[in-house]
Amino acid sequence: MFTPADPSVVDERCMIVEVNDGDYTTKFVFKRGFQAENLSARFSRTDPALLPVGFRILAPDDGSRSYYILSDNPAYDSGVAGS
C-alpha cells in the first residue's frame, strides 16, 4: 500500500519503472526522488486505468548517476545503456 505524502513534505523514495516489450523486460531505476504533484485519476469499467505520477529525481549523495537501466534486451549493451 502506498499513501502519497502531502506535497509540502519531501518523502524520499526510489522508483523502478518496469517495461515489458514482447520478449524483453527493461527496468529504469531512479535511486532518489520524491512525489512532486498531487495525483488525479479517473476509473472506468471499459477503459484502461491511468495513474499519473509526478516524480522528481534527486542527485545521488555519492556523486554517481541519478538512474540506470537494466534490460535483458541484447540491444542494450554497455555502450548504449551506459551513455
Biopython code that builds the backbone (N, CA, C, O; Angstrom):
import numpy as np
from Bio.PDB.StructureBuilder import StructureBuilder

atoms = [
    (1, "MET", "N", (0.847, -1.182, 0.000)),
    (1, "MET", "CA", (0.000, 0.000, 0.000)),
    (1, "MET", "C", (0.886, 1.236, 0.000)),
    (1, "MET", "O", (1.868, 1.300, 0.739)),
    (2, "PHE", "N", (0.543, 2.212, -0.822)),
    (2, "PHE", "CA", (1.264, 3.471, -0.877)),
    (2, "PHE", "C", (0.280, 4.603, -0.670)),
    (2, "PHE", "O", (-0.683, 4.747, -1.423)),
    (3, "THR", "N", (0.522, 5.396, 0.338)),
    (3, "THR", "CA", (-0.277, 6.586, 0.583)),
    (3, "THR", "C", (0.591, 7.791, 0.243)),
    (3, "THR", "O", (1.594, 8.026, 0.916)),
    (4, "PRO", "N", (0.233, 8.562, -0.784)),
    (4, "PRO", "CA", (1.066, 9.700, -1.165)),
    (4, "PRO", "C", (1.217, 10.698, -0.020)),
    (4, "PRO", "O", (0.273, 10.968, 0.723)),
    (5, "ALA", "N", (2.419, 11.233, 0.101)),
    (5, "ALA", "CA", (2.697, 12.235, 1.129)),
    (5, "ALA", "C", (2.072, 13.566, 0.726)),
    (5, "ALA", "O", (1.760, 13.790, -0.444)),
    (6, "ASP", "N", (1.896, 14.430, 1.693)),
    (6, "ASP", "CA", (1.466, 15.789, 1.418)),
    (6, "ASP", "C", (2.517, 16.430, 0.510)),
    (6, "ASP", "O", (3.711, 16.249, 0.751)),
    (7, "PRO", "N", (2.112, 17.175, -0.530)),
    (7, "PRO", "CA", (3.085, 17.755, -1.464)),
    (7, "PRO", "C", (4.115, 18.668, -0.809)),
    (7, "PRO", "O", (5.178, 18.893, -1.386)),
    (8, "SER", "N", (3.833, 19.197, 0.374)),
    (8, "SER", "CA", (4.796, 20.075, 1.040)),
    (8, "SER", "C", (5.903, 19.292, 1.750)),
    (8, "SER", "O", (6.872, 19.888, 2.220)),
    (9, "VAL", "N", (5.774, 17.971, 1.832)),
    (9, "VAL", "CA", (6.757, 17.129, 2.514)),
    (9, "VAL", "C", (7.616, 16.406, 1.476)),
    (9, "VAL", "O", (7.084, 15.816, 0.536)),
    (10, "VAL", "N", (8.952, 16.449, 1.642)),
    (10, "VAL", "CA", (9.839, 15.699, 0.754)),
    (10, "VAL", "C", (9.964, 14.293, 1.340)),
    (10, "VAL", "O", (10.725, 14.063, 2.280)),
    (11, "ASP", "N", (9.209, 13.365, 0.770)),
    (11, "ASP", "CA", (9.190, 11.971, 1.204)),
    (11, "ASP", "C", (10.031, 11.188, 0.196)),
    (11, "ASP", "O", (9.511, 10.702, -0.808)),
    (12, "GLU", "N", (11.332, 11.068, 0.468)),
    (12, "GLU", "CA", (12.273, 10.496, -0.485)),
    (12, "GLU", "C", (12.026, 9.013, -0.702)),
    (12, "GLU", "O", (11.825, 8.254, 0.246)),
    (13, "ARG", "N", (12.045, 8.607, -1.995)),
    (13, "ARG", "CA", (11.800, 7.213, -2.394)),
    (13, "ARG", "C", (12.723, 6.837, -3.541)),
    (13, "ARG", "O", (13.340, 7.695, -4.172)),
    (14, "CYS", "N", (12.803, 5.551, -3.796)),
    (14, "CYS", "CA", (13.419, 5.006, -5.005)),
    (14, "CYS", "C", (12.257, 4.637, -5.922)),
    (14, "CYS", "O", (11.219, 4.175, -5.448)),
    (15, "MET", "N", (12.423, 4.839, -7.246)),
    (15, "MET", "CA", (11.373, 4.441, -8.176)),
    (15, "MET", "C", (11.966, 3.523, -9.233)),
    (15, "MET", "O", (13.010, 3.819, -9.815)),
    (16, "ILE", "N", (11.289, 2.405, -9.475)),
    (16, "ILE", "CA", (11.679, 1.468, -10.524)),
    (16, "ILE", "C", (10.494, 1.339, -11.473)),
    (16, "ILE", "O", (9.393, 0.972, -11.060)),
    (17, "VAL", "N", (10.727, 1.644, -12.746)),
    (17, "VAL", "CA", (9.698, 1.536, -13.765)),
    (17, "VAL", "C", (10.047, 0.337, -14.638)),
    (17, "VAL", "O", (11.099, 0.320, -15.276)),
    (18, "GLU", "N", (9.175, -0.662, -14.669)),
    (18, "GLU", "CA", (9.409, -1.872, -15.457)),
    (18, "GLU", "C", (8.549, -1.844, -16.711)),
    (18, "GLU", "O", (7.338, -1.632, -16.648)),
    (19, "VAL", "N", (9.202, -2.062, -17.863)),
    (19, "VAL", "CA", (8.519, -2.050, -19.141)),
    (19, "VAL", "C", (8.686, -3.419, -19.788)),
    (19, "VAL", "O", (9.810, -3.881, -19.986)),
    (20, "ASN", "N", (7.575, -4.067, -20.117)),
    (20, "ASN", "CA", (7.604, -5.345, -20.824)),
    (20, "ASN", "C", (7.261, -5.076, -22.282)),
    (20, "ASN", "O", (6.186, -4.564, -22.595)),
    (21, "ASP", "N", (8.192, -5.429, -23.173)),
    (21, "ASP", "CA", (8.024, -5.183, -24.594)),
    (21, "ASP", "C", (8.249, -6.489, -25.344)),
    (21, "ASP", "O", (9.374, -6.799, -25.738)),
    (22, "GLY", "N", (7.187, -7.246, -25.539)),
    (22, "GLY", "CA", (7.325, -8.526, -26.225)),
    (22, "GLY", "C", (8.134, -9.509, -25.399)),
    (22, "GLY", "O", (7.718, -9.903, -24.309)),
    (23, "ASP", "N", (9.294, -9.905, -25.920)),
    (23, "ASP", "CA", (10.139, -10.896, -25.249)),
    (23, "ASP", "C", (11.100, -10.290, -24.239)),
    (23, "ASP", "O", (11.803, -11.028, -23.550)),
    (24, "TYR", "N", (11.150, -8.972, -24.131)),
    (24, "TYR", "CA", (12.166, -8.314, -23.307)),
    (24, "TYR", "C", (11.547, -7.497, -22.181)),
    (24, "TYR", "O", (10.424, -7.004, -22.284)),
    (25, "THR", "N", (12.316, -7.368, -21.103)),
    (25, "THR", "CA", (11.936, -6.545, -19.970)),
    (25, "THR", "C", (13.044, -5.535, -19.721)),
    (25, "THR", "O", (14.223, -5.887, -19.683)),
    (26, "THR", "N", (12.657, -4.283, -19.552)),
    (26, "THR", "CA", (13.608, -3.212, -19.253)),
    (26, "THR", "C", (13.147, -2.520, -17.987)),
    (26, "THR", "O", (11.961, -2.240, -17.817)),
    (27, "LYS", "N", (14.100, -2.243, -17.088)),
    (27, "LYS", "CA", (13.802, -1.534, -15.841)),
    (27, "LYS", "C", (14.613, -0.249, -15.790)),
    (27, "LYS", "O", (15.822, -0.251, -16.024)),
    (28, "PHE", "N", (13.934, 0.843, -15.483)),
    (28, "PHE", "CA", (14.566, 2.133, -15.263)),
    (28, "PHE", "C", (14.591, 2.343, -13.753)),
    (28, "PHE", "O", (13.540, 2.394, -13.115)),
    (29, "VAL", "N", (15.775, 2.464, -13.187)),
    (29, "VAL", "CA", (15.928, 2.561, -11.738)),
    (29, "VAL", "C", (16.382, 3.980, -11.383)),
    (29, "VAL", "O", (17.484, 4.395, -11.741)),
    (30, "PHE", "N", (15.533, 4.707, -10.685)),
    (30, "PHE", "CA", (15.835, 6.055, -10.210)),
    (30, "PHE", "C", (16.133, 5.947, -8.719)),
    (30, "PHE", "O", (15.246, 5.633, -7.925)),
    (31, "LYS", "N", (17.376, 6.207, -8.342)),
    (31, "LYS", "CA", (17.837, 5.939, -6.980)),
    (31, "LYS", "C", (17.170, 6.809, -5.914)),
    (31, "LYS", "O", (16.796, 6.318, -4.849)),
    (32, "ARG", "N", (17.025, 8.102, -6.205)),
    (32, "ARG", "CA", (16.463, 9.016, -5.211)),
    (32, "ARG", "C", (15.487, 9.965, -5.889)),
    (32, "ARG", "O", (15.764, 10.494, -6.966)),
    (33, "GLY", "N", (14.355, 10.171, -5.254)),
    (33, "GLY", "CA", (13.385, 11.114, -5.775)),
    (33, "GLY", "C", (12.239, 11.289, -4.806)),
    (33, "GLY", "O", (12.238, 10.724, -3.712)),
    (34, "PHE", "N", (11.262, 12.080, -5.219)),
    (34, "PHE", "CA", (10.100, 12.304, -4.357)),
    (34, "PHE", "C", (8.883, 12.626, -5.208)),
    (34, "PHE", "O", (8.998, 13.091, -6.342)),
    (35, "GLN", "N", (7.717, 12.369, -4.637)),
    (35, "GLN", "CA", (6.454, 12.696, -5.284)),
    (35, "GLN", "C", (6.353, 14.216, -5.361)),
    (35, "GLN", "O", (6.489, 14.902, -4.348)),
    (36, "ALA", "N", (6.115, 14.739, -6.558)),
    (36, "ALA", "CA", (6.155, 16.186, -6.729)),
    (36, "ALA", "C", (4.793, 16.817, -6.983)),
    (36, "ALA", "O", (4.676, 18.042, -6.951)),
    (37, "GLU", "N", (3.774, 16.027, -7.230)),
    (37, "GLU", "CA", (2.461, 16.581, -7.566)),
    (37, "GLU", "C", (1.361, 15.753, -6.928)),
    (37, "GLU", "O", (1.570, 14.601, -6.549)),
    (38, "ASN", "N", (0.191, 16.355, -6.816)),
    (38, "ASN", "CA", (-0.972, 15.593, -6.367)),
    (38, "ASN", "C", (-1.402, 14.638, -7.474)),
    (38, "ASN", "O", (-1.196, 14.912, -8.657)),
    (39, "LEU", "N", (-1.991, 13.530, -7.087)),
    (39, "LEU", "CA", (-2.477, 12.552, -8.055)),
    (39, "LEU", "C", (-3.920, 12.841, -8.406)),
    (39, "LEU", "O", (-4.706, 13.278, -7.565)),
    (40, "SER", "N", (-4.258, 12.591, -9.663)),
    (40, "SER", "CA", (-5.623, 12.732, -10.118)),
    (40, "SER", "C", (-5.885, 11.613, -11.119)),
    (40, "SER", "O", (-5.161, 11.484, -12.106)),
    (41, "ALA", "N", (-6.897, 10.817, -10.880)),
    (41, "ALA", "CA", (-7.170, 9.691, -11.774)),
    (41, "ALA", "C", (-8.669, 9.496, -11.924)),
    (41, "ALA", "O", (-9.455, 9.807, -11.029)),
    (42, "ARG", "N", (-9.043, 8.964, -13.100)),
    (42, "ARG", "CA", (-10.427, 8.582, -13.351)),
    (42, "ARG", "C", (-10.446, 7.108, -13.718)),
    (42, "ARG", "O", (-9.580, 6.633, -14.452)),
    (43, "PHE", "N", (-11.411, 6.403, -13.218)),
    (43, "PHE", "CA", (-11.517, 4.973, -13.480)),
    (43, "PHE", "C", (-12.841, 4.682, -14.165)),
    (43, "PHE", "O", (-13.873, 5.272, -13.844)),
    (44, "SER", "N", (-12.787, 3.757, -15.118)),
    (44, "SER", "CA", (-13.974, 3.357, -15.864)),
    (44, "SER", "C", (-13.912, 1.845, -16.058)),
    (44, "SER", "O", (-12.825, 1.273, -16.150)),
    (45, "ARG", "N", (-15.042, 1.214, -16.118)),
    (45, "ARG", "CA", (-15.071, -0.241, -16.314)),
    (45, "ARG", "C", (-14.585, -0.655, -17.699)),
    (45, "ARG", "O", (-14.108, -1.776, -17.877)),
    (46, "THR", "N", (-14.701, 0.236, -18.678)),
    (46, "THR", "CA", (-14.382, -0.139, -20.051)),
    (46, "THR", "C", (-13.045, 0.409, -20.557)),
    (46, "THR", "O", (-12.572, -0.026, -21.607)),
    (47, "ASP", "N", (-12.432, 1.337, -19.851)),
    (47, "ASP", "CA", (-11.177, 1.939, -20.301)),
    (47, "ASP", "C", (-10.026, 1.557, -19.369)),
    (47, "ASP", "O", (-10.252, 1.243, -18.201)),
    (48, "PRO", "N", (-8.797, 1.582, -19.880)),
    (48, "PRO", "CA", (-7.650, 1.320, -19.009)),
    (48, "PRO", "C", (-7.538, 2.399, -17.930)),
    (48, "PRO", "O", (-7.874, 3.560, -18.166)),
    (49, "ALA", "N", (-7.073, 2.013, -16.770)),
    (49, "ALA", "CA", (-6.869, 2.967, -15.683)),
    (49, "ALA", "C", (-5.501, 3.615, -15.844)),
    (49, "ALA", "O", (-4.492, 2.920, -15.966)),
    (50, "LEU", "N", (-5.466, 4.925, -15.846)),
    (50, "LEU", "CA", (-4.220, 5.674, -15.925)),
    (50, "LEU", "C", (-3.993, 6.360, -14.585)),
    (50, "LEU", "O", (-4.893, 7.008, -14.050)),
    (51, "LEU", "N", (-2.792, 6.215, -14.050)),
    (51, "LEU", "CA", (-2.463, 6.820, -12.764)),
    (51, "LEU", "C", (-1.233, 7.702, -12.958)),
    (51, "LEU", "O", (-0.108, 7.229, -12.801)),
    (52, "PRO", "N", (-1.430, 8.976, -13.297)),
    (52, "PRO", "CA", (-0.291, 9.861, -13.499)),
    (52, "PRO", "C", (0.414, 10.157, -12.178)),
    (52, "PRO", "O", (-0.225, 10.457, -11.169)),
    (53, "VAL", "N", (1.729, 10.070, -12.204)),
    (53, "VAL", "CA", (2.523, 10.303, -11.002)),
    (53, "VAL", "C", (3.599, 11.328, -11.339)),
    (53, "VAL", "O", (4.367, 11.135, -12.282)),
    (54, "GLY", "N", (3.657, 12.410, -10.579)),
    (54, "GLY", "CA", (4.738, 13.385, -10.718)),
    (54, "GLY", "C", (5.876, 12.976, -9.798)),
    (54, "GLY", "O", (5.687, 12.910, -8.584)),
    (55, "PHE", "N", (7.059, 12.699, -10.349)),
    (55, "PHE", "CA", (8.191, 12.218, -9.559)),
    (55, "PHE", "C", (9.417, 13.030, -9.945)),
    (55, "PHE", "O", (9.798, 13.049, -11.115)),
    (56, "ARG", "N", (10.036, 13.695, -8.992)),
    (56, "ARG", "CA", (11.235, 14.494, -9.241)),
    (56, "ARG", "C", (12.460, 13.700, -8.806)),
    (56, "ARG", "O", (12.484, 13.117, -7.722)),
    (57, "ILE", "N", (13.470, 13.685, -9.660)),
    (57, "ILE", "CA", (14.701, 12.946, -9.391)),
    (57, "ILE", "C", (15.664, 13.834, -8.607)),
    (57, "ILE", "O", (15.842, 15.008, -8.932)),
    (58, "LEU", "N", (16.286, 13.263, -7.571)),
    (58, "LEU", "CA", (17.313, 13.948, -6.785)),
    (58, "LEU", "C", (18.686, 13.396, -7.155)),
    (58, "LEU", "O", (18.813, 12.222, -7.501)),
    (59, "ALA", "N", (19.699, 14.231, -7.083)),
    (59, "ALA", "CA", (21.064, 13.777, -7.340)),
    (59, "ALA", "C", (21.512, 12.850, -6.212)),
    (59, "ALA", "O", (21.225, 13.119, -5.046)),
    (60, "PRO", "N", (22.210, 11.767, -6.540)),
    (60, "PRO", "CA", (22.701, 10.859, -5.501)),
    (60, "PRO", "C", (23.731, 11.543, -4.598)),
    (60, "PRO", "O", (24.460, 12.432, -5.037)),
    (61, "ASP", "N", (23.780, 11.125, -3.348)),
    (61, "ASP", "CA", (24.729, 11.689, -2.385)),
    (61, "ASP", "C", (26.173, 11.337, -2.718)),
    (61, "ASP", "O", (27.093, 12.072, -2.358)),
    (62, "ASP", "N", (26.374, 10.208, -3.409)),
    (62, "ASP", "CA", (27.732, 9.723, -3.651)),
    (62, "ASP", "C", (28.325, 10.197, -4.972)),
    (62, "ASP", "O", (29.410, 9.748, -5.342)),
    (63, "GLY", "N", (27.650, 11.093, -5.697)),
    (63, "GLY", "CA", (28.176, 11.621, -6.946)),
    (63, "GLY", "C", (27.966, 10.723, -8.159)),
    (63, "GLY", "O", (28.392, 11.078, -9.258)),
    (64, "SER", "N", (27.321, 9.569, -7.993)),
    (64, "SER", "CA", (27.064, 8.665, -9.114)),
    (64, "SER", "C", (25.892, 9.191, -9.950)),
    (64, "SER", "O", (25.302, 10.221, -9.622)),
    (65, "ARG", "N", (25.565, 8.484, -11.018)),
    (65, "ARG", "CA", (24.432, 8.886, -11.872)),
    (65, "ARG", "C", (23.120, 8.733, -11.108)),
    (65, "ARG", "O", (23.014, 7.927, -10.184)),
    (66, "SER", "N", (22.133, 9.515, -11.509)),
    (66, "SER", "CA", (20.860, 9.511, -10.794)),
    (66, "SER", "C", (19.958, 8.343, -11.177)),
    (66, "SER", "O", (18.970, 8.082, -10.491)),
    (67, "TYR", "N", (20.280, 7.631, -12.268)),
    (67, "TYR", "CA", (19.484, 6.478, -12.663)),
    (67, "TYR", "C", (20.355, 5.508, -13.451)),
    (67, "TYR", "O", (21.452, 5.846, -13.893)),
    (68, "TYR", "N", (19.836, 4.293, -13.614)),
    (68, "TYR", "CA", (20.463, 3.322, -14.505)),
    (68, "TYR", "C", (19.384, 2.454, -15.111)),
    (68, "TYR", "O", (18.246, 2.442, -14.643)),
    (69, "ILE", "N", (19.750, 1.714, -16.172)),
    (69, "ILE", "CA", (18.809, 0.891, -16.924)),
    (69, "ILE", "C", (19.263, -0.562, -16.860)),
    (69, "ILE", "O", (20.438, -0.861, -17.076)),
    (70, "LEU", "N", (18.330, -1.463, -16.563)),
    (70, "LEU", "CA", (18.579, -2.905, -16.593)),
    (70, "LEU", "C", (17.670, -3.503, -17.663)),
    (70, "LEU", "O", (16.483, -3.182, -17.719)),
    (71, "SER", "N", (18.226, -4.378, -18.517)),
    (71, "SER", "CA", (17.400, -4.975, -19.556)),
    (71, "SER", "C", (17.967, -6.317, -19.980)),
    (71, "SER", "O", (19.178, -6.537, -19.944)),
    (72, "ASP", "N", (17.070, -7.214, -20.384)),
    (72, "ASP", "CA", (17.505, -8.472, -20.985)),
    (72, "ASP", "C", (17.479, -8.378, -22.515)),
    (72, "ASP", "O", (17.675, -9.383, -23.198)),
    (73, "ASN", "N", (17.241, -7.188, -23.051)),
    (73, "ASN", "CA", (17.260, -6.954, -24.488)),
    (73, "ASN", "C", (18.712, -6.821, -24.942)),
    (73, "ASN", "O", (19.426, -5.963, -24.422)),
    (74, "PRO", "N", (19.176, -7.636, -25.892)),
    (74, "PRO", "CA", (20.559, -7.558, -26.332)),
    (74, "PRO", "C", (20.925, -6.222, -26.977)),
    (74, "PRO", "O", (22.110, -5.922, -27.117)),
    (75, "ALA", "N", (19.940, -5.412, -27.374)),
    (75, "ALA", "CA", (20.238, -4.105, -27.942)),
    (75, "ALA", "C", (20.814, -3.153, -26.893)),
    (75, "ALA", "O", (21.459, -2.162, -27.236)),
    (76, "TYR", "N", (20.580, -3.457, -25.615)),
    (76, "TYR", "CA", (21.117, -2.638, -24.530)),
    (76, "TYR", "C", (22.463, -3.189, -24.107)),
    (76, "TYR", "O", (22.561, -3.822, -23.056)),
    (77, "ASP", "N", (23.480, -2.972, -24.878)),
    (77, "ASP", "CA", (24.806, -3.366, -24.436)),
    (77, "ASP", "C", (25.372, -2.255, -23.551)),
    (77, "ASP", "O", (24.722, -1.222, -23.390)),
    (78, "SER", "N", (26.532, -2.430, -22.986)),
    (78, "SER", "CA", (27.083, -1.452, -22.065)),
    (78, "SER", "C", (27.325, -0.107, -22.743)),
    (78, "SER", "O", (27.292, 0.921, -22.068)),
    (79, "GLY", "N", (27.567, -0.078, -24.044)),
    (79, "GLY", "CA", (27.797, 1.170, -24.748)),
    (79, "GLY", "C", (26.537, 1.993, -24.907)),
    (79, "GLY", "O", (26.606, 3.222, -24.907)),
    (80, "VAL", "N", (25.384, 1.349, -25.044)),
    (80, "VAL", "CA", (24.121, 2.064, -25.242)),
    (80, "VAL", "C", (23.523, 2.474, -23.909)),
    (80, "VAL", "O", (23.203, 3.646, -23.710)),
    (81, "ALA", "N", (23.368, 1.520, -22.984)),
    (81, "ALA", "CA", (22.695, 1.789, -21.722)),
    (81, "ALA", "C", (23.547, 2.666, -20.806)),
    (81, "ALA", "O", (23.003, 3.349, -19.938)),
    (82, "GLY", "N", (24.844, 2.663, -20.975)),
    (82, "GLY", "CA", (25.703, 3.436, -20.094)),
    (82, "GLY", "C", (25.904, 4.859, -20.520)),
    (82, "GLY", "O", (26.563, 5.621, -19.813)),
    (83, "SER", "N", (25.353, 5.255, -21.667)),
    (83, "SER", "CA", (25.597, 6.629, -22.128)),
    (83, "SER", "C", (24.538, 7.574, -21.639)),
    (83, "SER", "O", (24.592, 8.767, -21.934)),
]
sb = StructureBuilder()
sb.init_structure("model")
sb.init_model(0)
sb.init_chain("A")
sb.init_seg("    ")
for serial, (resi, resn, name, xyz) in enumerate(atoms, 1):
    if name == "N":
        sb.init_residue(resn, " ", resi, " ")
    sb.init_atom(name, np.array(xyz, "f"), 0.0, 1.0, " ", f" {name:<3s}", serial, name[0])
structure = sb.get_structure()
